[in-house]
Amino acid sequence: MATIRDVAKAAGLAISTVSAVINRSAPVSEDAIKRVEKAIESVGYIPNGAARSLRSGKSSLIGLLVPNVANPIFAAVAREVEHFCFERGYTSVVFSTGQDADRESQILKMMRMHRVAGLVIIPTRSDAAHGASLKSMIHVPTVLLDMFVEGLPFDVVKTDNVEAGRLATEHLLSLGHRRIGIIVGIPGLATNDDRLEGYIRAYGQAGLPVDPSLIVEGLFDTDKAHEVALSLLDHHNRPTAIVTISNLMTMGLLFALKERRMQVPHDISYVGIDDLDISRLLDPMPTVIATPVIDMAARSIEMLLGEIENGEAPDGKWEVWKPKLIARGSSAPI
């Protein structure tokens, strides 16, 4: 059987570097990761954890892929998955994809080398081409969390994101706001597109037109959201209220409001989708559309372990969870 020394020789790297790549025990370059992956395939090396799985015929490792583990929402998901797995005798490992499809692919290859028992994935893309790519790489039970991917047969646990966008916008419309800006994420991503669709639907139900100049892209990033929020606040016909479709982008808006020295809700109202950990520290507290992310994470693991332990095949079913409006001080009548 090939050893780690054989991998190091084939990759032209130090054994310590190869070990860091395999065990994720130290930072390594993308080039080193690719060289080690290629060498592992060429020499037929099986990492120790995977070797144990081969001998026992059973793996107890669950992989979780999220866009950004630094995001409190995804950190909470990781904690719930870890707790649920521990209670059932499994070990979980979490990776951040950075919303990068190439990195997602590299992580899935690594998970396959470690012979994971199953995966919970918040995908980086939703399109059919990405679905075909993932289908060729995933060969274990898998549940998609809070987003679907076209063409994948896996079960999905998700929020009704159209309803989340609609609730946020409808709330502001009910307060008399008509010029409502929205900071969206990454176009083409199902979560983003659904929440934007909810915003558009609320306007349609109110018999009002949408102003495209009030729709700006924050890319699910705090810094970018800060930048585009400033563009809304500096608009020649400034909106009286703003919707943000993720908590990190709400943070970007808050930085912009502070920079422009605007008082909430006197100068402007806002509603964020997904609550903030620091809500109780803010004055006024933010009005939010809360999503049941912890319960959804627990349900996704419950479904996954059912597939693993009972040999249940996924039937591509969707469980859609309802968001709810929590009205606080950041939204007020115009």
C-alpha positions in Angstrom: 0.0 0.0 0.0 1.3 3.5 -0.9 2.5 5.7 1.9 2.5 9.4 2.6 6.2 9.3 1.7 5.3 8.0 -1.8 2.8 10.9 -2.2 5.4 13.4 -1.2 7.9 12.0 -3.7 5.4 12.1 -6.5 4.3 15.6 -5.7 7.8 16.9 -5.2 6.9 18.3 -1.8 8.0 17.8 1.8 6.1 15.1 3.9 5.0 17.9 6.3 3.4 19.8 3.4 1.6 16.7 2.2 0.4 16.0 5.7 -0.9 19.6 6.1 -2.9 19.1 2.8 -4.4 15.8 3.8 -5.2 16.7 7.4 -5.9 20.4 6.9 -3.6 21.0 9.8 -1.8 24.1 8.5 -2.3 26.7 5.7 -1.1 25.5 2.2 -1.2 27.0 -1.2 -3.8 26.0 -3.9 -0.8 24.7 -6.0 0.2 22.4 -3.2 -3.3 21.1 -2.8 -3.6 20.3 -6.6 -0.2 18.6 -6.6 -1.0 16.4 -3.6 -4.4 15.5 -5.0 -2.8 14.5 -8.3 0.0 12.5 -6.5 -2.6 10.7 -4.3 -4.5 9.6 -7.4 -1.3 8.5 -9.2 0.2 6.4 -6.4 -3.2 5.1 -5.0 -2.6 6.5 -1.5 -5.5 6.2 1.0 -5.3 8.6 4.0 -5.5 6.9 7.4 -9.1 7.9 8.1 -10.3 6.6 4.8 -8.3 3.4 5.3 -10.1 2.8 8.5 -13.4 3.3 6.7 -12.4 0.8 4.1 -11.5 -1.8 6.7 -14.6 -1.4 8.7 -16.8 -0.9 5.7 -18.4 2.2 7.4 -17.5 5.8 7.7 -18.7 8.1 10.5 -17.6 11.4 8.9 -20.1 13.9 7.8 -19.0 16.8 5.6 -20.7 20.3 5.7 -20.0 22.9 3.0 -21.2 26.4 3.7 -20.4 29.7 1.8 -18.6 31.4 4.7 -18.2 29.9 8.2 -17.4 33.4 9.5 -21.0 34.4 8.9 -22.9 33.9 12.2 -25.8 32.2 10.4 -23.5 29.5 8.9 -21.5 29.2 12.2 -24.8 28.5 13.9 -25.5 25.8 11.2 -22.1 24.3 11.8 -22.7 24.1 15.6 -26.1 22.5 15.1 -24.7 19.9 12.7 -21.8 19.2 15.0 -24.1 18.7 18.0 -26.5 16.5 16.1 -23.7 14.3 14.6 -22.0 13.9 18.0 -25.3 12.7 19.6 -25.6 10.1 16.9 -21.9 8.9 17.0 -20.7 10.8 13.9 -17.9 13.3 13.4 -18.5 16.4 11.3 -16.1 18.6 9.4 -17.0 22.0 8.0 -15.5 23.8 5.0 -16.1 27.3 3.6 -16.5 27.4 -0.2 -16.3 31.2 -0.4 -19.1 31.0 -2.9 -16.5 29.7 -5.3 -17.4 26.7 -7.5 -13.8 25.7 -8.1 -13.1 25.6 -4.4 -16.3 23.7 -3.8 -15.1 21.1 -6.3 -11.7 20.8 -4.6 -13.4 20.3 -1.2 -15.7 17.6 -2.6 -12.6 15.8 -4.0 -11.0 15.9 -0.6 -14.2 14.6 1.0 -14.3 11.7 -1.4 -10.7 10.8 -0.6 -11.6 10.8 3.1 -14.6 8.6 2.2 -17.2 10.7 4.0 -20.5 8.9 4.9 -22.6 11.8 3.7 -22.7 15.6 2.9 -24.8 18.6 3.7 -24.2 21.3 1.2 -25.2 24.9 0.7 -24.3 25.0 -3.0 -22.3 27.8 -4.7 -24.6 27.8 -7.8 -28.0 26.7 -8.8 -27.8 26.2 -12.6 -28.1 22.9 -14.5 -24.5 22.9 -15.6 -23.4 23.1 -12.0 -25.9 20.4 -11.1 -24.3 18.1 -13.7 -20.8 18.8 -12.4 -21.8 18.1 -8.8 -23.7 14.9 -9.8 -20.5 13.5 -11.3 -18.5 14.3 -8.1 -20.9 13.2 -5.3 -21.4 9.5 -4.7 -22.7 9.5 -1.1 -26.0 10.5 0.5 -26.4 14.3 0.3 -28.9 16.9 1.4 -29.0 20.4 0.1 -29.6 23.1 2.7 -31.5 26.3 1.9 -30.9 26.1 -1.9 -31.6 23.7 -4.7 -29.5 22.9 -7.8 -31.1 22.1 -11.1 -30.7 18.4 -12.1 -29.6 17.1 -8.7 -31.7 14.2 -7.2 -31.0 15.1 -3.6 -33.5 16.1 -1.0 -33.7 19.8 -0.1 -34.4 21.7 3.1 -34.9 25.3 2.4 -36.6 28.6 3.4 -39.5 30.0 1.3 -37.2 32.7 0.0 -39.8 34.3 -2.3 -42.0 34.8 0.8 -39.0 36.2 2.8 -38.5 38.9 0.1 -42.2 39.6 -0.2 -42.7 39.9 3.6 -39.9 42.4 3.9 -41.2 44.6 1.1 -44.8 44.3 2.0 -44.1 45.4 5.5 -42.4 48.6 4.3 -45.2 49.2 1.7 -47.8 48.9 4.5 -46.0 51.7 6.3 -46.4 54.0 3.3 -43.0 53.6 1.7 -43.0 53.6 -2.0 -39.4 54.1 -3.0 -37.8 51.0 -1.4 -34.3 50.1 -2.3 -33.0 46.5 -2.2 -29.5 45.2 -1.8 -29.4 41.8 -3.5 -26.7 39.2 -3.6 -25.3 37.1 -6.5 -27.5 37.0 -9.6 -28.3 33.5 -10.7 -28.2 32.0 -7.2 -31.5 30.6 -6.2 -31.6 32.2 -2.8 -30.8 35.6 -4.3 -33.2 35.3 -7.2 -36.1 34.1 -5.0 -35.7 36.9 -2.5 -35.6 39.5 -5.3 -38.7 37.8 -6.8 -40.5 38.3 -3.5 -39.6 42.1 -3.6 -41.0 42.4 -7.1 -44.1 40.4 -6.2 -44.9 42.6 -3.3 -44.8 45.7 -5.6 -47.0 43.9 -8.1 -49.5 42.9 -5.4 -49.7 46.6 -4.4 -50.2 47.7 -8.0 -47.0 49.7 -8.0 -44.1 49.7 -10.5 -40.5 48.7 -9.5 -37.7 51.2 -10.1 -34.7 49.2 -11.4 -32.3 51.9 -10.2 -33.1 50.9 -6.6 -31.9 47.3 -7.1 -28.2 47.1 -6.3 -25.9 44.1 -6.0 -24.1 43.5 -2.7 -22.8 40.0 -3.6 -23.5 38.7 -0.1 -20.5 40.6 1.0 -20.3 43.3 3.8 -17.8 45.6 2.0 -19.6 45.4 -1.4 -22.9 46.0 0.3 -21.5 49.0 2.1 -20.4 50.4 -1.3 -23.7 49.9 -3.0 -25.7 51.1 0.0 -23.8 54.4 -0.3 -24.9 54.6 -3.9 -28.6 54.2 -2.8 -28.2 56.8 0.0 -26.6 59.2 -2.5 -29.3 58.5 -5.2 -30.7 61.8 -6.7 -34.2 60.5 -5.6 -33.2 58.6 -2.5 -35.3 55.6 -1.3 -37.1 56.1 2.0 -36.5 52.5 3.0 -34.1 49.6 2.1 -34.3 45.8 2.2 -31.2 43.8 2.5 -31.4 40.1 1.7 -28.7 38.7 4.0 -27.3 39.6 7.4 -23.8 40.4 6.1 -25.2 42.9 3.7 -27.3 44.4 6.5 -24.0 45.1 8.2 -22.8 46.8 5.1 -25.9 49.0 5.1 -25.4 49.9 8.8 -21.8 51.0 8.0 -23.1 53.2 5.2 -25.8 54.7 7.3 -23.3 55.6 10.0 -21.0 57.1 7.4 -23.8 59.3 6.0 -24.9 60.1 9.6 -28.4 59.1 8.9 -30.8 58.4 11.7 -33.0 55.2 11.7 -36.0 55.3 11.2 -36.2 59.1 11.1 -34.2 59.5 7.9 -34.7 56.0 6.5 -36.2 52.6 7.4 -34.7 49.2 6.7 -35.6 45.5 7.0 -33.0 42.8 6.8 -33.5 39.1 5.9 -31.9 36.9 8.5 -31.4 38.2 12.1 -28.2 39.7 13.5 -26.4 38.3 16.5 -25.9 41.9 17.6 -29.5 42.9 17.3 -29.9 43.7 21.0 -26.9 46.0 20.8 -28.4 48.2 18.1 -30.6 51.2 18.7 -33.1 50.9 17.2 -33.2 47.1 17.0 -33.5 46.0 13.4 -36.7 44.8 11.8 -35.9 41.4 10.3 -37.4 38.5 8.4 -36.2 35.6 10.5 -35.5 32.2 8.9 -35.6 29.0 10.9 -32.0 28.1 10.0 -31.2 26.1 13.2 -34.3 23.9 12.8 -33.5 23.5 9.1 -29.9 22.4 9.9 -31.2 19.8 12.4 -33.7 18.5 9.9 -31.2 18.3 7.1 -28.9 16.1 9.3 -31.8 14.0 10.4 -32.7 13.3 6.8 -29.1 12.6 5.9 -28.5 10.1 8.7 -31.8 8.4 7.8 -30.5 7.9 4.2 -27.1 6.7 5.6 -28.3 4.3 8.3 -31.5 3.0 6.6 -30.2 2.9 3.1 -33.0 5.3 2.0 -32.6 6.7 -1.5 -33.4 10.4 -1.9 -36.5 11.1 -3.8 -35.7 14.8 -4.5 -38.3 16.0 -2.1 -38.3 19.6 -0.9 -39.1 20.7 2.7 -39.9 24.4 2.5 -39.9 26.3 5.8 -41.7 29.6 6.4 -39.9 32.8 7.4 -41.6 35.3 9.7 -41.5 39.1 10.2 -40.1 40.4 13.5 -41.1 44.1 13.5 -38.8 46.3 15.6 -37.6 49.8 15.6 -35.7 50.1 12.3 -39.0 50.4 10.3 -41.5 53.1 10.8 -44.2 54.9 8.8 -42.9 57.4 6.3 
